[in-house]
Amino acid sequence: MNNNSDQDRFLPRSFVYILIGLAIVMLGALLIGHFSHKNQQSNSQQSKVSSVQAASDQDLLKLKWDGTLDGDIVHINGNKATFSDEELQQTFPAQGTTLRPTDGLALSPLDSQGRSQQANFRVDSAAVAKVTKRPAKIPNSVRPSGWFLMDNYNGQQRVGGYHANPKVNLGGSKTSLWNKSHIVGYQFFGMPTMVTENMTTGTRVENAYPGQLDAEDDIRYALKQHPNIAIRGQVTPLYEGNDRIMRGVHYMAKSVQDNGQSLNINYWIFNVCPGVTIDYATGKAQVQ
């Protein structure tokens, strides 16, 4: 009698197995739903970035910004860099000059109007590891075209004029419209990047909201995930006519050893800010 009453207090073993099985199925369904939702979110975010075909940098200057933060970055030619095989293998050894200050970084001289031009680089984990803490302020001597209004280029540097930097509302807080925007990010080569030849006058949106920081984060992530690869990059500020302020930057980067399997990006990044009208010819900006 006692044995029978003890057995009645417990569920049959087969029924317990059924309950466990149902629990596993339900948990699996929840996990699948969760990851499916994550993938849908990712696809939705990806779809916000428009994609265009462009045969040349001049075609990029014809693109029209849609006026939104989501539209400040455009994927070019299927988001695939267009380096030739020879270009992909370039290493840019140091030459002890401002334009070739360290292995992997190659800057261009200022043009006849004192405007920064294309930069090329090859960066790896070892180069990033050498970078020291960034100074709190970029030196005043670093003075890209458009940073001062009504100034002049004397063939070596920009002189005269005055700086005007209105406040804009981004992310619910006020910030300066203009940044001294690195062409090749400080995080890749450190102090050698802190020169006028590697700087443009970029809006906060173009520089880091998300702007070029988006491409730089892509590179840093690829190097973290694949520490034995190198990334070949090219960043080209584009100006229209005699404008002092660039219209945007063409940013390409591709992993070298695996021919783009780890990273392959081709971005056009507008030099814009919602709610601001920019006179690219002079550098003046009107906040609406």
C-alpha positions in Angstrom: 0.0 0.0 0.0 2.7 2.4 0.9 4.7 1.7 -2.3 1.6 2.4 -4.4 0.9 5.7 -2.6 4.5 6.8 -3.1 4.3 6.1 -6.9 1.1 8.1 -7.2 2.9 11.2 -5.9 5.3 11.2 -8.9 4.5 11.8 -12.6 5.3 8.9 -15.0 8.8 9.1 -16.4 7.6 9.1 -20.0 5.4 12.1 -19.2 8.3 14.0 -17.8 10.3 13.3 -21.0 7.4 14.7 -23.0 7.3 17.9 -20.9 11.1 18.4 -21.3 10.8 17.9 -25.1 8.1 20.5 -25.3 10.2 22.9 -23.3 13.1 22.4 -25.7 10.9 23.0 -28.7 9.5 26.2 -27.3 12.9 27.5 -26.3 14.2 26.8 -29.8 11.3 28.6 -31.4 11.9 31.6 -29.2 15.6 31.7 -30.1 14.8 31.4 -33.8 12.3 34.2 -33.5 14.9 36.3 -31.7 17.6 35.9 -34.3 15.1 36.2 -37.1 14.1 39.6 -35.6 17.7 40.6 -35.4 18.3 39.7 -39.0 15.3 41.6 -40.0 16.5 44.7 -38.1 19.9 44.3 -39.8 18.4 44.0 -43.2 16.2 47.0 -42.4 19.2 49.1 -41.4 21.1 48.0 -44.5 18.2 48.9 -46.7 18.4 52.5 -45.5 21.8 52.9 -47.2 21.2 53.7 -50.9 23.4 52.2 -53.6 24.3 53.7 -57.0 26.6 53.0 -59.9 29.3 55.5 -60.6 31.9 55.3 -63.4 34.1 58.1 -62.0 34.5 60.5 -59.0 32.8 63.2 -61.2 29.7 61.0 -61.2 29.7 61.2 -57.4 29.6 65.0 -57.4 26.3 64.7 -59.3 24.6 62.7 -56.5 21.9 64.5 -54.6 21.7 64.2 -50.8 18.2 63.2 -49.6 18.4 65.6 -46.6 18.4 62.9 -43.9 21.1 61.4 -41.7 20.3 58.0 -43.2 21.2 59.4 -46.5 24.7 60.8 -45.7 26.4 57.6 -46.8 25.8 56.0 -50.2 27.2 52.6 -51.3 29.0 52.8 -54.7 29.1 50.0 -57.3 27.6 47.3 -55.1 29.8 48.5 -52.2 32.9 46.9 -53.8 36.2 48.7 -54.0 37.6 49.1 -57.5 41.4 48.7 -56.8 43.3 47.0 -59.5 45.5 44.0 -58.5 48.5 46.3 -58.6 46.9 49.0 -56.5 45.7 46.5 -53.9 49.3 45.3 -53.3 50.8 48.8 -52.8 52.6 49.2 -49.4 53.7 52.9 -49.3 57.0 52.6 -47.4 58.0 55.7 -45.3 60.2 58.4 -46.9 60.7 60.6 -43.9 58.5 63.4 -45.3 55.2 64.9 -44.3 53.5 63.1 -47.2 55.2 59.8 -46.5 55.8 60.0 -42.8 55.4 56.3 -41.8 55.1 52.9 -43.4 51.7 52.5 -44.9 50.5 56.1 -45.2 50.8 58.2 -48.4 49.3 61.7 -48.5 49.0 64.0 -51.5 50.3 67.6 -51.6 47.8 70.4 -51.3 46.5 71.6 -54.7 47.1 75.1 -56.1 44.2 76.4 -53.9 45.5 74.9 -50.7 42.9 72.1 -50.6 43.7 68.6 -49.3 43.7 65.8 -51.8 43.6 62.0 -52.0 45.2 59.8 -49.3 46.2 56.2 -49.7 47.1 53.7 -47.0 47.7 50.1 -46.0 47.0 49.4 -42.3 47.4 46.3 -40.2 47.0 45.4 -36.5 50.7 46.1 -35.8 50.3 49.7 -37.1 47.2 50.3 -35.0 49.0 48.9 -31.9 51.7 51.6 -32.2 49.2 54.5 -32.1 49.5 56.7 -29.0 46.7 58.5 -27.2 45.3 61.3 -29.3 45.9 64.9 -28.2 42.8 66.7 -26.9 43.1 69.3 -29.6 44.3 69.4 -33.2 47.0 72.1 -33.5 46.0 75.5 -34.8 48.7 75.2 -37.5 46.6 72.4 -39.0 44.3 74.6 -41.1 42.3 73.0 -43.9 40.6 74.9 -46.7 37.3 76.4 -45.5 38.2 76.3 -41.8 38.7 80.1 -41.9 36.4 82.3 -44.0 37.8 85.0 -46.3 41.4 83.7 -45.9 44.0 83.2 -48.6 46.5 80.5 -49.7 50.0 81.9 -50.1 51.4 78.8 -51.7 52.4 77.1 -48.5 49.6 77.7 -46.0 46.3 79.5 -45.5 46.5 83.0 -43.9 44.1 85.6 -42.7 40.4 85.4 -42.4 38.3 84.3 -39.5 36.7 81.1 -38.1 32.9 80.7 -37.8 31.5 77.5 -36.3 27.7 77.6 -35.6 26.1 75.2 -33.2 23.7 72.5 -34.6 21.4 70.0 -32.9 22.5 66.4 -33.3 21.2 63.5 -31.2 19.4 65.9 -28.9 22.3 68.0 -28.0 24.2 71.0 -29.4 27.5 70.5 -31.1 29.7 72.5 -33.5 28.9 72.2 -37.2 32.5 72.0 -38.4 35.2 69.5 -37.5 38.8 69.2 -38.7 38.1 65.9 -40.3 41.0 63.5 -40.8 41.1 62.0 -44.3 42.9 58.9 -42.9 41.9 58.4 -39.3 44.2 59.1 -36.4 43.4 55.6 -35.0 45.4 54.0 -37.8 48.7 55.9 -37.8 48.6 58.4 -34.9 50.5 61.7 -35.0 51.6 61.6 -38.6 48.0 62.1 -39.6 47.8 65.5 -37.7 48.8 67.6 -40.7 46.8 69.9 -43.0 47.4 67.6 -46.0 45.4 64.9 -44.1 42.6 67.2 -43.0 39.4 68.7 -44.5 36.7 71.0 -43.2 33.9 68.5 -42.6 30.6 68.7 -40.9 30.2 66.7 -37.7 27.9 64.4 -39.7 30.5 63.8 -42.4 33.3 63.3 -39.8 31.7 61.1 -37.2 27.9 61.0 -37.2 28.5 58.4 -38.5 30.3 59.7 -41.6 33.9 58.6 -42.0 33.9 57.0 -38.6 31.6 54.3 -40.0 34.2 53.3 -42.6 37.0 53.4 -39.9 34.9 51.2 -37.6 34.5 48.7 -40.4 38.3 48.6 -40.8 39.0 48.3 -37.1 36.4 45.5 -36.8 37.9 43.6 -39.7 41.4 43.9 -38.2 40.1 42.7 -34.9 38.4 39.7 -36.4 41.3 38.9 -38.7 44.5 40.1 -37.1 46.7 38.7 -39.8 45.3 40.7 -42.7 46.1 44.1 -44.0 43.6 46.7 -45.3 44.2 48.8 -48.4 42.4 52.1 -48.2 41.9 55.2 -50.4 40.1 58.3 -49.3 39.4 61.1 -51.8 37.9 64.5 -50.9 36.0 65.8 -53.9 35.4 69.5 -54.6 33.3 71.2 -57.2 35.0 73.8 -59.3 36.9 76.3 -57.0 34.9 75.5 -53.9 36.8 75.8 -50.6 34.7 73.1 -48.9 34.6 69.6 -50.2 31.2 68.1 -51.2 32.1 64.8 -49.7 34.7 62.0 -49.6 35.0 58.8 -51.7 36.1 56.1 -49.2 37.3 52.7 -50.4 38.8 49.9 -48.4 39.6 46.2 -49.1 41.4 43.4 -47.3 44.5 42.4 -49.1 45.4 38.8 -48.4 41.9 37.4 -49.0 41.0 39.8 -51.9 38.2 41.4 -50.0 36.6 38.5 -48.2 37.2 40.1 -44.8 36.4 43.6 -45.8 35.3 45.3 -49.0 33.6 48.7 -48.9 33.0 51.6 -51.4 31.3 54.6 -49.7 30.4 58.1 -50.9 30.0 60.2 -47.7 28.3 63.6 -48.2 29.7 66.7 -46.4 26.3 67.8 -45.1 24.2 68.4 -42.0 20.4 68.3 -41.7 18.9 71.8 -41.1 22.0 73.6 -42.5 22.5 75.3 -45.8 26.2 75.3 -46.8 27.9 77.6 -49.2 30.7 75.3 -50.4 32.3 78.1 -52.4 33.0 80.2 -49.3 32.5 77.9 -46.3 29.6 80.0 -44.9 26.8 78.0 -43.3 23.3 79.0 -42.3 21.5 77.0 -39.7 17.7 76.9 -40.3 
